[in-house]
């Protein structure tokens, strides 16, 4: 049987301190990726297929843990756009 269910979408939420928390799909297959734009810089988060993710630039976006990663307000200060795309 072939699984044709698409992975959940990634979401980004700002907290009251200006940090941005990204929740990644728990059902993403291996090598699926999420592009994160921090201002004009692109970071790729790649799934290992077992709820683990790696970051192409841990200076901007730390390595996610438990399908979640927080970008500090010091990396993305107020007025810096952060967006995610699966």
Steps between C-alpha positions, in 0.01 A plus 500: 500500500634844409450781748362799309436717805680833475701608803355761730594861433772676697385796709676804644377687809642813663503518879471810717881527525553511123623141461358296212418133560466274198311173533604246239293212360529181707405292196754634249680229302878483480659780294187718511599853580364827631643829382526767765559860397656719769496841339662436161698193611371150421556204732395148406378257766517139374308205648673172581162319484504417874380834644854638482602807305830665406563868433716625213601802713488448877615858557164628372275202571619253765461126447135415575413274794172310528380653170536852636758776481508852643672787325613754758396864476874579492530317165172634359445837669169683478422588140695203358262272317503126571305269272479124444415301189470125460 
